[in-house]
Amino acid sequence: MALERGQQPFTRREYEARWAALKATMSERGVQTILSTDGKSMTYLSGYIGSSGYLPQMVILDLNWNEPKLVLRKQDVPLGIYTTQLSRDGIIGYPETLVGNPEKDGHDFALDLLEDLGPRGGLVGLEESELSRAAHRKYENRLCAASIADFSGVIVRQRLIKSEAEVALMRDAARIADAGVLAAVSATRPGRRECEIGGDVVHALASGLTDIDTITVSVPNISSGPRIGTAHYNWYLGTVEQGMQVNFEMVGLRHHYSASIMRTISLGQPSDKLRRLHDGVLDGLEAGLATVRPGVTCADVANAYQRALNRHGFSKDSRCGYSIGMGLEPSASLQPSDMTVLKPNMTFHMMLGTWVEEDFGVTLSESFRVTDTGIEVFGKSERKLFVV
């Protein structure tokens, strides 16, 4: 029996618009065919959400095709059918003999496929930053180095401006993230282990809401005690106690589209030092958000935050945020050196994890969309230092 397609987050027309925009860029660059091996760009172009990224898999698009071809390990083809709107003959599986083979792999299969398709009139675009040196040598040897163009970051830059359908998913993701904040406030009590608090937050993020189902979850970052100056760690051993603060970063996900939020919780009345830093970060956040509108730059937003924070006697060394969509997008940063001009439907996480010492910092953030006239903040959680 043939597998039926699953529920799709986007219409076929949405994908066709993405393909058309990408083809226009390809034509401008003299590129006839592109191979995208970046997992999120593959999802963006096809809808495929499989997690076999440890093996070669890719989307191939040629200027002469109506739709891309999705190249996967053969056993992943059913998931390609279930999660995409590509025609079945456009989802191509390579045999198991290429899995764990030290000589040949899925890249060799893709090269065979390109040769079978016949001669091309232009360059082949590769996301060279996503390829191992060994994989890149295969393309150079088979295609000739002169026929290859580096296409790294091109699709990611196209993803900067979201469609209305993408924005709608991010609004849903923000509602899930807000539920995570409520779970964090409810779960954080003296004597509880960090892993128990994390479990409660994960449950909220994974369960979605009564009108929103989820298909994946991002594990939150939680730090307390001597680790409140650390970043990028899920949680650690031990319990939280009266007088501590707990920093949270969590991400709501809806069909892999994200909205992030950060908050700090104090168990008992916060210290003067914590209150002063949080007040400065909050002033900076509001100053940065007030700057957002079409025509200003990422640097303008970052500088507005930094000026407000400096007035409180603190500074932030790291960037103030980044473009988001399917998670963090390595395309535009809210930092003084980034002159990217804001445009409607660009979406960012203004990430104000402000760690001023090795063992001290606070977390506060919002995810937002640039509108035609200003800003839409996705989250609805209270913008404050929570005291429990």
C-alpha positions, -999 to +999 in steps of 0.1 A: +000+000+000+013+034-009+022+057+020+000+088+022+015+122+028+014+136+063+001+170+075+020+197+057+029+231+073+031+248+039+013+247+006+030+236-026+027+272-037+048+283-007+076+260-018+073+271-055+079+307-044+111+296-026+123+277-056+116+306-079+135+330-057+165+307-054+165+301-092+167+339-097+198+341-075+213+311-093+208+328-127+224+360-114+255+340-103+257+319-134+249+287-115+229+260-133+226+235-105+229+236-067+233+209-041+222+219-006+235+197+022+226+220+051+198+203+070+177+234+076+180+246+041+170+212+029+139+215+051+133+250+037+134+238+001+116+205+005+099+201+039+120+170+047+127+168+085+146+135+088+175+133+113+200+112+093+224+141+088+253+120+098+250+105+063+251+124+031+217+137+021+209+167-001+185+187-021+195+193-058+178+220-078+185+228-115+173+258-134+155+236-159+135+216-133+100+223-119+110+211-085+141+199-066+152+163-062+157+150-027+186+125-023+184+103+008+195+070+022+170+045+007+154+037+041+146+074+046+126+077+014+093+069+031+098+098+055+106+120+024+073+110+009+055+116+042+070+151+050+073+167+016+052+178-013+077+166-039+067+141-065+076+105-057+101+102-085+119+133-072+127+115-039+157+093-047+172+068-023+208+055-025+215+018-016+227+005+017+260-005+001+270+032+003+264+033+041+295+027+061+315+023+029+350+038+033+353+043-005+319+055-018+290+072-001+259+093-009+280+120-025+292+095-052+256+087-058+247+123-063+276+127-087+264+097-107+229+113-107+243+146-121+261+128-148+230+108-158+211+141-161+234+152-189+255+183-195+249+216-178+252+251-192+265+267-160+283+262-127+274+237-100+268+255-066+281+237-035+277+248+001+314+243+006+313+252+043+290+222+049+312+197+031+341+177+045+374+181+027+371+145+015+336+152+001+347+184-016+375+165-033+350+141-048+331+170-065+364+186-076+376+153-091+344+145-109+331+179-119+364+198-124+372+226-099+366+253-125+329+243-128+322+247-091+309+278-074+308+282-036+271+286-027+277+287+011+252+309+030+231+318-001+200+299+009+204+310+045+204+346+034+172+340+014+156+326+046+162+360+063+128+373+052+099+351+062+066+345+045+034+351+063+030+314+068+064+311+084+056+340+107+024+323+118+043+293+128+067+315+148+038+331+166+027+296+176+062+287+187+062+318+210+030+307+227+047+274+234+078+292+248+055+313+270+041+280+284+077+270+291+083+302+311+052+295+332+064+260+338+098+273+349+083+297+374+061+270+388+088+243+389+116+264+405+114+259+443+141+254+469+152+218+473+143+208+437+170+193+415+178+211+383+170+180+363+135+179+378+130+216+369+143+209+334+119+179+331+089+201+339+100+227+314+107+201+287+072+186+293+056+220+287+076+226+255+070+192+241+033+190+250+024+222+232-010+237+238-046+224+235-048+239+199-011+234+190+006+200+185+044+198+185+067+174+166+100+182+183+114+199+213+145+219+222+160+211+256+163+243+277+195+258+292+193+262+330+221+275+352+221+282+390+244+287+419+281+293+408+272+287+371+250+318+366+278+332+345+279+303+322+261+298+288+251+270+265+246+242+291+213+223+296+215+218+333+239+204+359+239+183+390+224+194+423+195+213+438+185+249+438+183+266+472+168+296+489+188+327+480+199+314+446+190+327+412+183+305+382+188+316+346+167+300+318+169+300+280+141+280+263+128+276+227+093+269+215+092+250+183+063+246+158+071+226+127+108+233+134+102+271+134+114+287+166+108+315+191+133+318+219+129+334+253+152+340+283+142+348+319+159+349+353+142+336+385+153+346+420+145+323+449+137+348+476+145+385+473+173+392+448+206+408+458+212+444+450+238+433+424+213+411+406+186+438+407+210+464+393+222+442+364+187+431+356+174+466+356+202+476+332+195+447+309+158+454+309+164+491+300+187+479+272+162+454+259+135+480+257+158+505+241+169+480+215+133+469+207+122+506+204+149+510+177+136+483+155+119+494+122+126+490+085+157+509+073+178+507+106+206+483+108+214+454+131+242+476+144+217+504+153+198+480+175+229+466+192+242+501+199+209+512+214+211+483+238+247+489+247+242+526+254+213+519+278+232+491+296+263+513+299+243+539+318+239+513+345+276+507+347+276+474+328+286+462+293+280+432+272+309+417+252+289+392+231+264+401+204+228+411+213+210+386+191+207+369+157+183+360+130+160+331+138+136+309+118+143+272+119+164+279+150+194+301+149+202+313+114+239+322+107+230+352+085+225+384+105+236+394+140+225+422+163+261+435+169+279+468+162+298+454+131+267+441+113+253+466+089+225+444+076+195+466+070+163+455+087+134+447+063+098+436+070+094+400+081+130+396+092+128+378+125+153+379+154+160+367+189+173+397+209+194+375+232+205+393+263+223+367+282+246+392+299+274+375+318+296+401+334+317+378+355+327+342+355+301+334+381+275+361+376+251+371+349+214+373+340+192+362+311+165+382+294+153+382+258+125+385+233+119+371+198+105+396+173+095+403+138+103+435+119+069+449+106+062+475+079+064+503+104+082+488+135+082+457+155+060+427+166+073+410+198+062+374+196+062+364+233+037+376+259+056+366+291+061+392+317+093+411+311+107+411+347+129+394+372+107+367+386+108+362+424+095+330+439 
